[in-house]
Amino acid sequence: MFNYILIAHLLGATIWTGGHLVLSLSILPKVLTTRNIDMLLQFEQQFERVGMPALAVQVLTGLWMAHNLLPDISTWFSFDNDLSILISLKLSLLLATILVALHARFRVIPTLSANTLNAFSINIILITLLSVSFVIVGTLFRTGLS
């Protein structure tokens, strides 16, 4: 069962991280050059349909795997072994992702214009860096911290 959950988790990570890499490395430079926010909003609207479910799959499967690896949730934050450190890192990245997403959703996007595009760009880059960090930390579950 663990392997199937891991596969779903990795597919979610592929969609989430891959989509944000495409956004940051392909769409965003064009938008910043042309100042055409419609191109950005169009990508965001299309990506949300698959990106948000992918993130939800990652959260659910990640929590399931964390519980499977360390059933006592209080040990997730003990920092006394590699697993607790990695689980804490993943949860910290999730919290940071939620905070950046909420900031974008309620503070940046409602006032999005060609003039405020740079602020939104920072959010996009932060989410992309966080998603890549998720992948890096995820590999450490297999390879270890050292």
C-alpha positions as CSV (number, residue, x, y, z in Angstrom):
1,M,0.0,0.0,0.0
2,F,2.8,2.4,0.9
3,N,4.2,2.2,-2.7
4,Y,0.8,3.2,-4.2
5,I,0.6,6.1,-1.8
6,L,4.1,7.2,-2.6
7,I,3.4,7.0,-6.4
8,A,0.3,9.3,-5.9
9,H,2.5,11.6,-3.8
10,L,5.2,11.7,-6.5
11,L,2.7,12.3,-9.3
12,G,1.2,15.2,-7.3
13,A,4.7,16.6,-6.7
14,T,5.4,16.3,-10.4
15,I,2.3,18.3,-11.4
16,W,2.7,20.9,-8.6
17,T,6.5,21.5,-9.0
18,G,6.5,21.0,-12.8
19,G,3.7,23.5,-13.3
20,H,5.4,26.1,-11.1
21,L,8.7,25.6,-13.0
22,V,6.9,26.1,-16.3
23,L,5.3,29.2,-14.9
24,S,8.5,30.7,-13.5
25,L,10.9,29.8,-16.3
26,S,8.6,30.1,-19.3
27,I,5.4,32.1,-18.7
28,L,6.7,34.7,-16.2
29,P,9.6,36.0,-18.2
30,K,7.2,36.6,-21.2
31,V,4.7,38.3,-18.9
32,L,7.3,40.5,-17.3
33,T,8.6,41.6,-20.8
34,T,5.2,42.3,-22.3
35,R,3.4,43.3,-19.1
36,N,0.5,41.2,-20.3
37,I,-1.1,39.9,-17.2
38,D,-3.8,38.1,-19.2
39,M,-1.3,35.5,-20.2
40,L,-0.4,35.0,-16.5
41,L,-4.0,34.8,-15.4
42,Q,-4.9,32.4,-18.2
43,F,-2.1,30.0,-17.1
44,E,-3.1,30.3,-13.5
45,Q,-6.7,29.6,-14.2
46,Q,-5.8,26.5,-16.2
47,F,-3.2,25.3,-13.8
48,E,-5.4,25.7,-10.8
49,R,-7.7,22.9,-12.1
50,V,-4.9,20.3,-11.9
51,G,-2.4,22.1,-9.5
52,M,-4.7,22.4,-6.5
53,P,-5.9,18.8,-6.6
54,A,-2.3,17.7,-7.0
55,L,-1.3,19.7,-3.9
56,A,-4.2,18.2,-2.0
57,V,-3.1,14.7,-3.0
58,Q,0.4,15.6,-1.8
59,V,-0.8,16.8,1.6
60,L,-3.1,13.8,2.2
61,T,-0.5,11.2,1.0
62,G,2.3,13.0,2.8
63,L,0.4,13.0,6.1
64,W,-0.5,9.3,5.6
65,M,3.2,8.4,4.9
66,A,4.4,10.5,7.9
67,H,2.0,8.7,10.1
68,N,3.0,5.4,8.7
69,L,6.7,6.1,9.3
70,L,6.2,7.8,12.7
71,P,2.8,6.9,14.1
72,D,3.1,9.1,17.2
73,I,2.5,12.6,15.8
74,S,4.2,14.2,18.8
75,T,7.5,12.7,17.6
76,W,7.2,14.5,14.2
77,F,8.6,17.6,15.9
78,S,11.1,15.9,18.3
79,F,14.1,16.5,16.0
80,D,15.9,13.5,17.5
81,N,16.1,11.4,14.3
82,D,16.3,11.9,10.6
83,L,12.6,11.1,10.0
84,S,11.3,13.7,12.5
85,I,13.6,16.3,11.1
86,L,12.4,15.6,7.5
87,I,8.8,15.5,8.5
88,S,9.2,18.8,10.3
89,L,10.9,20.3,7.3
90,K,8.1,19.2,5.0
91,L,5.4,20.6,7.3
92,S,7.3,23.9,7.6
93,L,7.5,24.1,3.8
94,L,3.7,23.4,3.7
95,L,3.1,26.2,6.2
96,A,5.2,28.6,4.2
97,T,3.4,27.6,0.9
98,I,0.0,28.2,2.5
99,L,1.2,31.6,3.8
100,V,2.6,32.7,0.5
101,A,-0.6,31.4,-1.3
102,L,-2.9,33.2,1.0
103,H,-0.9,36.4,0.6
104,A,-1.1,36.1,-3.1
105,R,-4.8,35.2,-3.1
106,F,-6.0,38.0,-0.8
107,R,-3.5,40.7,-1.1
108,V,-1.8,40.6,-4.5
109,I,-4.2,39.1,-7.0
110,P,-7.2,41.4,-6.1
111,T,-5.0,44.4,-7.1
112,L,-3.1,42.7,-9.9
113,S,-2.2,45.1,-12.7
114,A,0.8,45.8,-14.9
115,N,2.0,48.1,-12.1
116,T,1.8,45.4,-9.4
117,L,3.1,42.6,-11.5
118,N,6.5,42.6,-9.8
119,A,4.9,41.8,-6.4
120,F,3.1,38.8,-7.9
121,S,6.3,37.7,-9.6
122,I,7.9,37.5,-6.1
123,N,5.0,35.2,-5.0
124,I,5.4,33.0,-8.0
125,I,9.2,32.7,-7.5
126,L,8.7,31.9,-3.8
127,I,6.1,29.2,-4.5
128,T,8.4,27.7,-7.1
129,L,11.4,27.7,-4.7
130,L,9.2,26.1,-2.0
131,S,7.9,23.4,-4.4
132,V,11.5,22.6,-5.5
133,S,12.5,22.5,-1.8
134,F,9.6,20.0,-1.2
135,V,11.2,17.7,-3.8
136,I,14.7,18.1,-2.4
137,V,13.6,17.3,1.1
138,G,11.5,14.4,-0.2
139,T,14.5,12.8,-1.7
140,L,16.2,12.9,1.6
141,F,13.7,10.4,3.0
142,R,15.4,7.9,0.7
143,T,19.0,9.1,0.7
144,G,19.2,10.4,4.3
145,L,20.5,13.6,5.7
146,S,24.2,12.8,5.5
